[in-house]
Amino acid sequence: MKLALDPYMFRTTPLLELPGLVAGLGYQWIELSPRDDFIPFFNHPRVDDAGVASFRKTLAEAGVGVSSVLPLFRWSGPDEEDRQAAVRYWKRAIQIASDLGVDTMNSELNGNPRQAAVCERMFWRSMDELLPVFEKEGIRLVLEPHPDDWEEDGKRAVDIVRGINSPAVSFLYCAPHTFHQGNDCDGIMDRAGDLLTMVHVADAYDHTASSGLRYIVNPPGSQVTVHQHLDIGQGEVDFGQFFSGLERIGFDGIVTSCVFAWEDRARESSTYMRDTIRSYLDKWATAPTLVSP
């Protein structure tokens, strides 16, 4: 098992200083999420081969590995030109991950739930082009349904991943998205079984509770999708259920701390999450060993 940090709250830290910072926070693994100087949101990667080589060298010196690379592209949006561009961006991102020696990439279904049928067609078209590239490079793709994706429900998303029918593709359960996925952690994990190879750990409020007033959006009826990534204990996710579910299905994958809410106390949040996640993992009677990079 790998315990990783999504360092998005530290995204202004220079890239070559990031491994040392992560090591100083007590993590041995990074889930490399979008950065403007590496792979930005929705645009072509910015890093060149020399930059990739320098980053790989710095990672090795710090004793830190990259558990996964997380790009976000519009590969299933309703616009075909955007989709074609996203496929080009994906191919470069896959090459970057390969050059880093990384065997896992994770991403979201993307798209738009208000145009779900069109977006699903776009998704499968993109998969037709990209799956052979993942398989050729020996890189696993791990997918999650994100709030406001063309598919948000956890169980249906598991079925989509299973329908891809490739050992190179698996499922990610994101704890702070629990209440958008159907609020059925046990059911989703059981449905996924050994397809579940990654989890994201952060807390969130149940936006459906208190007559839908956990978050208030003005004007009423605005078309928005609201969630948050908080420290464990600051929201309403049942982490006892979450971690016992991982134990029940024999999970032995990547566990990523992905809090985004506290840039003003990012170090404290990251170390708190490290210790709290480890305390849950230590309760497992047969807890898998955390592996080093």
N, C-alpha and C positions, 0 to 999 in steps of 0.2 A: 504494500500500500504506500502511496505517496501523499504526503500532506504538503500542499502547495499554497502559495499566496498569489492572488491576483493583485498586482501592484498598481492598479489604476489610480488610487489616491496619491501615488508617488510619480505620476506620469511626467511631471516637469523635471524630475531628477534626470541628469544626463544618462544616456543609455549605458555607457561604460562604467558608471558609478552604481547602477542598479543592482548588479549581483552582490556587491559588498554591502549595500544597504539591506538587501533581503537576508543575507547571511547574518548580519548584525541583529536582525529581528528574530533570529532563531529558526528560520525556514531553510530547508535544503532544496526546495523546488519552487519554480515560478510558473504560473500560468500566464503566458505573455499575451495580455489583452491589447486592444488598439492603442497605438501611440502615434503622434504626428510625425515622429522622426523614424518610424519603423514600418508598421502597417497601419495606416490611419483608418478611421471609420469611412467605409463606403467608397474609398478611392484606391488607386493603384499604390502598391508598396513604394516607400521612399528610400529604403535602405539598399545599398549596392553590395556586390559580392565582398568587397574589402571590408565594409561595415559589418557584414555577417561574420566574417572570419575574426575580426577584432572582438566582436561580442562573444563569440564562442570561446576565444582565448581567455577573456576576462571571466566568463562563467567558470571555466576550469580552475583558474587561479583562486576564485572565491569558494570553490567547492560547492557550487550551486548548479543544479540542472534545470532544464526547461521541461516541465512535465507535459505541456501542451502549448500550442500556438492557437490563439483565438482571433480569427479575422471575422469581420462583419461586412458583407457585401449584399447588394440588391439582386441576388441570384434567383429569386422567385417573385420579384415584383411584377406588376401588370404590364410594364413597358419592356418591349423586346430589345430595344437598343440598350437600356440599362442592364438587362439580363446578359446580353452578349459582352458588355464591358465587365460585368461582375465575373463572368467565366474567365476572361483574360486575367483579371486581378487575382482570382483564385489560383490559376496556374502558376503565377509568379510567387504567390504566398506558399504554395506547396513546395516549390523549389527552395525557397528560403528555409522552410522547416526541415527539408531533407539535408540541406547544407549545414544546418545547426546540429544534425544528428538526432532530431526529434521524431518520435514515432507516432505522435498523436496530435490531431488538430480538432478543435471543437467549435461549433457555431450554432446559429439559430435557424429555424425554418424560414424566417423573414416573411416578406409579403404583406398582405392586407386582408384581415378577416372580412371586410366588406366586399372584397372581390375574390373570395376564397377559391371558387372554381377556376378562374383564370390563373390565379397564383399557383394552384396545385399543378396545373399543366406546365407552367413555367418551371416549377421546381423539378419535375420529372425530366424536362428537356435539359436542364442544367446537369442533373445527375447522370443522364446518358453521356454527356461530354466529360464529366469530371471523375466519375467512378473509375474508369480505366486508368486515370492518372494516379489516383490514390492507391489503387491496387499495384500499379507498376512501381511506385516509389516505396511501397511497404508502409504506408502511413494510414493509421486508423482515423476515421472521421466519426466524431461523437456529436449527436444532434440533440437539441432541446427545443421544446415549444416555448416561445417567449410571449409574454403579454403583448397583444396586438399583432402577433404573427397570423398567417393565414389559417393555421391550426393552433389553438391554445390549449385544448384539452389533453391532459397527460396520457390517458389510456389510448385515445385515438392516435396520438403522436407515437406511442410505442408501436402500434399496429403499422403506422407508416414506415417506421424504421425497419420493422420486421419484413415489410413488403419490399424493401430495397433488395433483400435477399442476398446480402454479401457479408462475409465475415469481416470486411473492412469497415463496416458501419455499425455503430452501437448508439445507446441512449444515455442522455444526461438528465438527472433529476436535480432541479434547482429549488432548494428549500424556500427562498423568499418568493417564489412563484407559486407556492402551494395553493393559494386561494384563487389563483387564475386558472390552475390546471384541473380544478374540480374538487379540491379540498379532500383528497382521498389518498394520502401518502401510502398507506398499506396496500391499497388496491393497485396503485400505479407500480409500486416496486414489485409486487407479486406478479403483475402482468408482464413486467419487463424481465424479471429473472436475471439470467446471465447476460442479457442485452444491456443491463445497467453497469456501465464501466466508469462513470464519473458522477460526482455530486458537487454542487455548489452550496456552500454553507453561509447563510446570513439570515437574519430575522426580518419579519414584516408584519404589519397589521392585516387583519382580515377585513378587506375593504367592503365585504358584503354584510358585515355585522352592524349592529345598532341601526337597523333600517338603512344600511348603506351609508352611514354618516361617520365611519371611522376617518375618512378623508372627506372634506367638503370642497367641491369645485363650483366656482361661479363663472358665468351664470348657470343655474340649474339646467341639466340636460345637455351640457357641453359634451362633445364627442371626444373623450379622453380615456386613457388607460393608465391608472395610477398604481404604483407599488413602490417599495423601498428596499434597500439592503442595509439592515441595521445589525448592531452587535447582538449576539445570542442573548436572549433575556429581555430585549427592549421591545419585542413584538409579541405575536401570538402563535408562532409556529411551535408545534409540539415536538421538541427535539428528543425527548425520551422515545416517542413513537418513531421519529425519523431514524435515530441510530439503532434502535432495536430492530427496525425493519431491515437495515443494512446487514445486521448480524444474521437475521433470519434467512436472508437469501444468499448468504455466504459472500457478500461483497468484498472484493479485494482490488479496488481500482484507485482512482485519483480523487482525493478529497481536497477541495479548494476553498479557502477562506476568501469571500468576495464581498466585503463590506465597502460601500461607496459613500455612506452618509456623513462621514466624520473626517473630512480633510483637515480640519483644524486640530484634530487629535489622532492623526493617522497612525503614528507609532504606537500609541497606547491601545488603540483599537486593534491593531494587528497582533500585538503581543497578547492581549486579552483573548482574542479569537484563537490564537495558537494554543494557549494553555487550556481554554475551555473545550476546544475540540479534542485535545489529547485526553482530557479528563473523561469525556464520553467514551473515547476509544478504549481507554484503560479499563472500563467497566465490562468490556466484552470478555467473556470467559475464554474465548479462543481468538483473542485479538491478533490479527496478522501483523507481522513485523514491518515497521516503516523502513523502507529501503533508502539507501543513500544514492546520490547521483554518481 
